[in-house]
Amino acid sequence: LDRNALDWKIAMAVDEGSNQLTSPALAVPLRDGDCYFMLGNFNHHHIHSVIAGTSTRYASTHRVAVTAQSTWREISEYSKSLLNHLQSEPDLAKSIRKIGEGASCLEFGWIRQFYVQGGVHAKQHETYWAPRIQRLEKIWKRLNSYLQKSIQSLILGTTCNNKRAYNMAIYILESRIESRREWQKRYHDKQYQGLEKPFRPIIVPEVDVTTDVDFVGELRDKMANLF
């Protein structure tokens, strides 16, 4: 093959996040075997694609990863710290924040990310990743149970009259409601619905956001009476 004759291109354009291109698109020719590197925050403000032209495309993507909470070792240690925290934090507001943010990290950053890729993907990773994700699910359930009990105690007024705890509980719940609604939209995206059933998202965990919505209303009512 004449490597100079292959019509590869890298195409790019500025995108400020509203799906409205703010500059003309640019296509730069590449030779077979070339690579490119996106500097700094280039990928946050540009869309790009590789155009293979008339040739067969063989390519690989390499990323520089931030390891904090992004590897199994990191998330495993983080999860253990959350479980230890259940018994060690006397400040209810701090506890609700840490446990609530931790539960959301597991749910939206790991559990849903795994199952959204479908049953075939889960089967392909049943030896290594599936049991580890299931372990995170068990931890998530414990954290969620603790959070629910803490919120119920605030609603009943049996824990404390700490306004910070009420505000933190509302913040955690409203953040979770927003994220869960975004995931519901994602599950019903037409791109997913066009896939064969084994490749469609598995909705795990299955939750009803109306419970959190009701909790927020009850917490606000309780705050109105207390403060």
Protein Blocks (a to p, Z undefined) as FASTA:
>chain_A
ZZklpccdddddddehlopafbdcddddddehiacddehjlmmmcccdddekjaccdddd
dddddfehpafklmmmmmmmmmmmmmmmmblklmmmmmmmmmmmmmmmmmmmmmmnojkl
mmmmmmmmmmmmmmmmmmmmmmmmmmmmmmmmmmnopmbccfklmmmmmmmmmmmmmmmm
mmmmmmmpmklmmpcfklmccddddddfklmmmmmmmmmmmmmmmZZ
